[in-house]
Amino acid sequence: MKLLNVEAVLDRAKGIHPAGSKAEVLKELDDKATDYAILSHRWGTEVSYEEMVGLTKMEEQEREEVIHRDGYQKIIKSCERAMKDKYKWLWIDTCCIDKRSSAELSEAINAMYRWYQNAQVCYAYLNDVDESVFPTKQDEKWVKSNRWPEWFMRGWTLQELIAPKQVEFFNKDWVPIGNKQRLAPTLTDITEIPRDVLTHGLAGKRLSVAQIMSWAARRKTTREEDRAYSLMGLFGVKMPMLYGEGKNALRRLQLKIIKGTGDHSIFAWGPWMPRAGSVLAEDPSDFWCCGRIRKLEPDEFVDKLVKYIDKKKLGNSQRFDLLGRSRQARQRKLVALRDAARSQQLHTFTISNTGIQVFLPVIPHPDSQSHLTAILPCTYGSGLVTVDLVSSGSSFDRIPGTGSTLTTYPEFKTLHLTHHQDINEKRREFTLDDKHALHHGFTRCGAHPHEFRGNAVTLSSLTDGLIVIVYANKNARSRFAVGLGYYRGQGWVHVVCDGHSPTQDNDWTHFGWSAYDQMWKARTKHAQSMPKRERVHHNDHFTKHVHLPQSIWAARVVWGRWDLDDFKVMIDVEQCPGCCDGPCRWTTMASDRGDTGVPWLMKTVRGSHSLSLDSWEARFEKCSGQQLALGDYGDYSDGVLIRTGSIFEDMRTLGINPEDSTYSPMVSRVSDGGWRMRNRDNVAVARSAMEDRHLALRQPKGISLPANDGAVLLLKALSIHLVGKHLVTTIIQCSEFYEVDEDGKRSDSEDDLVSDSVEPSTEAGMLTPLCIIASPQVWRRHLACVQRRERFKSIREHFYSLVNMRQLAGAEAHRKSVNKRGAMKFFSDLFGLQYLRNYIGEITLFERLPSMIETDSLSEGSVGTAEEDSLLTHPSKLTCTDWVMMCNLFDRRQQSNIDEDSCLEVVLPLLRRRCQNLCAAHDVSRQYAERKKVVREVESILQTLGSSLFEYIANTFFNAYSEHEYP
């Protein structure tokens, strides 16, 4: 080791150079044959080895900068103390190691414990202690270091406290404030290191690995690797330094410890840690609170094991003893356990790439044979330490305690425990796509039990992990929580909502924890409810629809195929008519992969011809003599799409510019996969799956709807009145097409000249023979079912009661239980329609409604039958023009247009009057609040009752208002 020559350092500092003196400042000496002092301190602005050696050769300005550093003054003060104590040599880590040499640095770190152990005295310099006495209690001035001087919270100072025989403490002014022997009780309180270890060292102590690790649990180091390197001397381990390896340094250290000891307590790190995978700790902090763990000798382990069996009543041991039966069988098992515990195999570890081979008593879990509890030969207090394991192929991974009730006798088995893991295999990083929920005003409030950044959520596939994300829309007064979890290797998703409105910023916190607790307790049920893998197609997605109470919204979760590495969860919010029987079960959505670039989730019609678009194979339908354009929609049946409109035409009605670049179609290269035919320049062949005749396309190109968020939101906006429709998502345009046979030969018959039978494209000189027709997921309707019919029936009955109408035949049994007040509560609970109570009050507004409605529109035969009531199940929605006008009710610039609109005079008279009054109000804050309220009311009525019923209600409101205002 290189040691400082105390006298030479001090002489140089004083400017004294004795005649003929050639004394070296640093000299290589043997630590075992030299008396020297050693310094333990916290680093600051230090002096390096090269600066210490070359100080006299520096320029004056540079030298002045060095000698005024705190680190240089610390060297001088240390040398002065060593000189006073009559030590000629001193070692300081900052300037006695040439860190430019990796070999010298590695050698010094491996030998450092020995150097401190062989020193005659260690000077512990506490630079943050002002008092002239040692601190005996915590103080807030050291809040960053657990309220003790920072020296006690650093990783390297642990061995610098234990290894030296004598440690002298100094305050920041180098005033001595005590030594290790005299301060041992206080040092034990600070460090949790036993007093006899402080006074006599580690030699001869029966200390467990977990106990020693616990002393470092709260200590920190600047470099992550030093968390491990600073502990090597305490365990008598040597290994090369690899700065940059991160947490792998501690893994290497633990494997070295395992090879040199038979101590199972190294596996006993905190059972509370919610981490699964390797049986090795990731950080010394994992051993926090493990200071009482003690390793057991074989006989002691057997005695503890018998007590454990009796306490847990394993194998019904108590019943057998009471009945006096099976005692011999029990005795044989105990003898087998004793023999196994005494065998050398118990304390023999073998490390290989398959894991750490151990021999331990294990108990299988009754509810899963792949899970078991291993009993370690060490105790915490009076009880044995156990760890839960799960089979992972050829080895076992550690998992947090599952709380399973154990019933069988333990049995010794040879296990291979995982000591390294492929992060991609043991952890799943899920992509959370919630941008569409955010579009509807629902914001991500936070997550439990921990936050995460961005859209990546990581869960372990081995443990019962769970994270709950909370979303809320304060304007809509609605919120919900989505849980992503794992249970016994099965991923699951669930949605929880409540009827309380988020009114304060911190409301979501309590709701989030409540949702977390609720889902955690039911995680077994949620995992079992997930769709089974073997019953679905690999392209399928799964969806769950949950109506949010007292709102017109529903949360929708779309889950991919996690077993096929599709770790994407989409969270959406959609308008809900309240006719769902939710929370719904998981339903399967047959969908395509999106290789053709279709926006969001689509189920394409399996067409008759195949081509490749940009190397992705796709199936196309023949246009069958009709002109179809990109974006057309309509009713599809038997290969024919009956066009009823176009999304681009609807965009103009909505005031959206179809020419906006967001909605620009995508152009794709068309190919046929190498079809052989003559003269195939600029020709692609669309092969037919049903016939021997195929279509040859000259100069083909594919044109598709854009696959971006704008297109997705457009489809969602149009979903209200396009439920059940199909959409043209891609078209093939070409200058000419004709039929060819299997050999690629063109047909010559008149009937086969198919180009003339197809309408020309909107683009001059181009034809559109093929297209892709798809069913957007957002346009699909729920299939009729008993629950939905009952839901419709309940909504009808409550509405009829609300408007004082006669109950229909077949509902008389329910008539007495449904009154107006009950109907108001029903709609209020379902949709949050506070306007019902505000408008109705104590006045009967609906008495004239029966006379205003044609009786045949509410025919009795429609209730409870297979044909849904057209008024409620297929309500006529407002046109896009009506919707736009209604959204502009408060726009003063649109007021003249509103006055001229006849639809508003019929459908929205009362709301129009309220809007006009509000526009003239002077109280701006109240005006804004009332306007927001009216908008919510309008949206609720439109989306829940439809425009027909809305018209009846609005007219009745207007009449009653007029009578009340002008009696």
JOQUIHU-V785281 format. One record per residue. N is the residue number from 1. D_FIRST is the distance of its C-alpha to the first C-alpha in whole Angstrom. Layout:
<<N:D_FIRST> <N:D_FIRST>>
//
This chain:
<<1:0> <2:4> <3:6> <4:10> <5:13> <6:15> <7:18> <8:17> <9:17> <10:20> <11:22> <12:22> <13:23> <14:26> <15:27> <16:26> <17:25> <18:26> <19:28> <20:26> <21:23> <22:20> <23:17> <24:14> <25:13> <26:10> <27:8> <28:5> <29:6> <30:6> <31:7> <32:10> <33:11> <34:10> <35:12> <36:11> <37:13> <38:12> <39:14> <40:16> <41:19> <42:21> <43:20> <44:23> <45:23> <46:20> <47:18> <48:16> <49:13> <50:16> <51:18> <52:16> <53:15> <54:19> <55:21> <56:23> <57:24> <58:25> <59:29> <60:30> <61:31> <62:28> <63:26> <64:28> <65:28> <66:24> <67:24> <68:27> <69:25> <70:24> <71:20> <72:20> <73:22> <74:20> <75:17> <76:20> <77:21> <78:18> <79:17> <80:21> <81:21> <82:18> <83:20> <84:23> <85:21> <86:20> <87:16> <88:15> <89:11> <90:11> <91:9> <92:11> <93:11> <94:13> <95:12> <96:8> <97:8> <98:11> <99:13> <100:16> <101:14> <102:15> <103:13> <104:10> <105:11> <106:12> <107:9> <108:8> <109:11> <110:12> <111:9> <112:10> <113:12> <114:11> <115:8> <116:12> <117:14> <118:12> <119:12> <120:15> <121:16> <122:16> <123:18> <124:20> <125:22> <126:25> <127:26> <128:29> <129:31> <130:33> <131:35> <132:33> <133:34> <134:32> <135:34> <136:36> <137:38> <138:37> <139:38> <140:40> <141:37> <142:35> <143:37> <144:34> <145:32> <146:34> <147:35> <148:32> <149:29> <150:28> <151:24> <152:26> <153:27> <154:24> <155:22> <156:18> <157:19> <158:21> <159:18> <160:17> <161:20> <162:20> <163:17> <164:16> <165:19> <166:20> <167:20> <168:22> <169:24> <170:25> <171:28> <172:28> <173:29> <174:26> <175:28> <176:27> <177:29> <178:28> <179:26> <180:25> <181:27> <182:30> <183:30> <184:30> <185:33> <186:33> <187:29> <188:31> <189:34> <190:32> <191:29> <192:32> <193:29> <194:31> <195:30> <196:29> <197:26> <198:25> <199:26> <200:25> <201:23> <202:23> <203:24> <204:27> <205:29> <206:31> <207:30> <208:31> <209:29> <210:32> <211:31> <212:27> <213:28> <214:30> <215:28> <216:26> <217:30> <218:30> <219:27> <220:26> <221:24> <222:24> <223:23> <224:26> <225:23> <226:21> <227:23> <228:22> <229:18> <230:18> <231:20> <232:18> <233:16> <234:20> <235:21> <236:19> <237:19> <238:17> <239:18> <240:18> <241:18> <242:21> <243:22> <244:26> <245:27> <246:28> <247:29> <248:28> <249:25> <250:26> <251:29> <252:26> <253:24> <254:27> <255:28> <256:25> <257:26> <258:29> <259:28> <260:27> <261:29> <262:33> <263:33> <264:36> <265:35> <266:33> <267:36> <268:37> <269:36> <270:39> <271:42> <272:43> <273:42> <274:44> <275:42> <276:43> <277:41> <278:38> <279:38> <280:34> <281:33> <282:32> <283:30> <284:29> <285:32> <286:34> <287:33> <288:35> <289:37> <290:36> <291:34> <292:37> <293:37> <294:36> <295:36> <296:39> <297:40> <298:43> <299:45> <300:45> <301:44> <302:48> <303:49> <304:48> <305:49> <306:53> <307:53> <308:52> <309:55> <310:57> <311:56> <312:57> <313:60> <314:58> <315:61> <316:64> <317:63> <318:64> <319:68> <320:67> <321:67> <322:70> <323:72> <324:71> <325:70> <326:68> <327:66> <328:65> <329:64> <330:61> <331:60> <332:60> <333:57> <334:55> <335:55> <336:54> <337:51> <338:50> <339:50> <340:48> <341:45> <342:45> <343:44> <344:41> <345:41> <346:41> <347:37> <348:36> <349:35> <350:36> <351:34> <352:36> <353:37> <354:40> <355:38> <356:37> <357:39> <358:40> <359:43> <360:44> <361:48> <362:49> <363:52> <364:54> <365:56> <366:59> <367:60> <368:57> <369:56> <370:54> <371:52> <372:51> <373:49> <374:46> <375:45> <376:42> <377:41> <378:39> <379:41> <380:41> <381:43> <382:46> <383:46> <384:45> <385:43> <386:45> <387:44> <388:47> <389:46> <390:48> <391:49> <392:48> <393:49> <394:47> <395:45> <396:45> <397:43> <398:43> <399:45> <400:46> <401:48> <402:52> <403:53> <404:56> <405:58> <406:56> <407:59> <408:58> <409:56> <410:53> <411:52> <412:49> <413:48> <414:46> <415:44> <416:42> <417:40> <418:39> <419:36> <420:36> <421:39> <422:41> <423:41> <424:45> <425:46> <426:45> <427:46> <428:49> <429:49> <430:52> <431:54> <432:56> <433:59> <434:61> <435:62> <436:66> <437:65> <438:64> <439:67> <440:69> <441:68> <442:65> <443:62> <444:59> <445:58> <446:55> <447:53> <448:53> <449:50> <450:48> <451:49> <452:48> <453:48> <454:50> <455:52> <456:50> <457:50> <458:47> <459:48> <460:47> <461:49> <462:48> <463:49> <464:52> <465:50> <466:53> <467:53> <468:56> <469:57> <470:60> <471:62> <472:65> <473:68> <474:69> <475:72> <476:73> <477:72> <478:70> <479:67> <480:65> <481:62> <482:61> <483:58> <484:56> <485:55> <486:54> <487:55> <488:54> <489:54> <490:57> <491:57> <492:59> <493:61> <494:63> <495:65> <496:65> <497:68> <498:70> <499:73> <500:71> <501:71> <502:67> <503:68> <504:65> <505:62> <506:60> <507:63> <508:61> <509:58> <510:60> <511:62> <512:59> <513:57> <514:61> <515:61> <516:58> <517:59> <518:62> <519:60> <520:58> <521:60> <522:62> <523:60> <524:61> <525:64> <526:63> <527:61> <528:64> <529:67> <530:65> <531:67> <532:66> <533:65> <534:67> <535:70> <536:69> <537:69> <538:66> <539:67> <540:68> <541:67> <542:67> <543:68> <544:69> <545:71> <546:71> <547:74> <548:73> <549:75> <550:77> <551:76> <552:77> <553:74> <554:72> <555:69> <556:68> <557:65> <558:65> <559:63> <560:62> <561:61> <562:57> <563:58> <564:58> <565:55> <566:57> <567:55> <568:57> <569:59> <570:62> <571:63> <572:66> <573:69> <574:73> <575:76> <576:78> <577:81> <578:81> <579:82> <580:79> <581:79> <582:75> <583:73> <584:73> <585:72> <586:70> <587:72> <588:71> <589:72> <590:72> <591:70> <592:69> <593:66> <594:67> <595:66> <596:70> <597:68> <598:70> <599:69> <600:68> <601:69> <602:72> <603:74> <604:76> <605:79> <606:79> <607:81> <608:83> <609:81> <610:78> <611:76> <612:73> <613:71> <614:68> <615:68> <616:68> <617:71> <618:74> <619:77> <620:80> <621:84> <622:87> <623:88> <624:91> <625:94> <626:93> <627:91> <628:87> <629:85> <630:81> <631:81> <632:84> <633:84> <634:87> <635:88> <636:87> <637:89> <638:90> <639:88> <640:90> <641:88> <642:91> <643:90> <644:90> <645:88> <646:85> <647:82> <648:82> <649:85> <650:84> <651:81> <652:84> <653:86> <654:83> <655:82> <656:79> <657:79> <658:79> <659:78> <660:75> <661:72> <662:70> <663:73> <664:74> <665:74> <666:72> <667:73> <668:72> <669:72> <670:75> <671:74> <672:76> <673:73> <674:75> <675:78> <676:80> <677:83> <678:85> <679:85> <680:82> <681:81> <682:80> <683:81> <684:80> <685:81> <686:81> <687:82> <688:84> <689:83> <690:86> <691:88> <692:89> <693:89> <694:86> <695:86> <696:85> <697:84> <698:84> <699:82> <700:80> <701:77> <702:76> <703:76> <704:74> <705:74> <706:71> <707:68> <708:66> <709:66> <710:69> <711:71> <712:70> <713:71> <714:75> <715:75> <716:74> <717:77> <718:80> <719:79> <720:81> <721:85> <722:83> <723:83> <724:83> <725:84> <726:82> <727:81> <728:81> <729:77> <730:77> <731:80> <732:80> <733:82> <734:84> <735:87> <736:89> <737:88> <738:90> <739:90> <740:89> <741:89> <742:87> <743:87> <744:86> <745:90> <746:92> <747:95> <748:98> <749:100> <750:101> <751:100> <752:96> <753:96> <754:94> <755:93> <756:96> <757:96> <758:93> <759:93> <760:91> <761:88> <762:88> <763:86> <764:89> <765:90> <766:87> <767:88> <768:86> <769:87> <770:84> <771:81> <772:79> <773:80> <774:78> <775:78> <776:75> <777:74> <778:75> <779:78> <780:79> <781:81> <782:80> <783:83> <784:85> <785:85> <786:86> <787:84> <788:84> <789:88> <790:88> <791:86> <792:88> <793:91> <794:89> <795:89> <796:92> <797:94> <798:92> <799:93> <800:96> <801:96> <802:95> <803:97> <804:100> <805:101> <806:103> <807:101> <808:101> <809:103> <810:100> <811:98> <812:101> <813:99> <814:96> <815:98> <816:98> <817:94> <818:94> <819:95> <820:94> <821:92> <822:90> <823:90> <824:89> <825:86> <826:85> <827:85> <828:83> <829:80> <830:80> <831:80> <832:80> <833:83> <834:84> <835:86> <836:89> <837:89> <838:89> <839:92> <840:94> <841:93> <842:97> <843:99> <844:100> <845:99> <846:100> <847:103> <848:105> <849:102> <850:104> <851:107> <852:105> <853:103> <854:105> <855:106> <856:105> <857:102> <858:101> <859:103> <860:102> <861:102> <862:98> <863:97> <864:95> <865:96> <866:94> <867:95> <868:93> <869:94> <870:94> <871:94> <872:91> <873:89> <874:90> <875:91> <876:91> <877:89> <878:89> <879:89> <880:86> <881:88> <882:89> <883:85> <884:84> <885:87> <886:86> <887:83> <888:84> <889:86> <890:85> <891:84> <892:87> <893:87> <894:89> <895:91> <896:94> <897:93> <898:93> <899:96> <900:98> <901:96> <902:99> <903:96> <904:95> <905:98> <906:98> <907:95> <908:93> <909:96> <910:94> <911:91> <912:92> <913:94> <914:91> <915:89> <916:92> <917:92> <918:88> <919:88> <920:90> <921:88> <922:87> <923:84> <924:81> <925:79> <926:81> <927:83> <928:79> <929:79> <930:82> <931:82> <932:79> <933:81> <934:84> <935:81> <936:80> <937:83> <938:85> <939:82> <940:82> <941:86> <942:86> <943:83> <944:84> <945:88> <946:89> <947:91> <948:94> <949:94> <950:92> <951:95> <952:97> <953:95> <954:95> <955:99> <956:99> <957:97> <958:99> <959:102> <960:101> <961:99> <962:103> <963:105> <964:103> <965:102> <966:106> <967:108>>
//
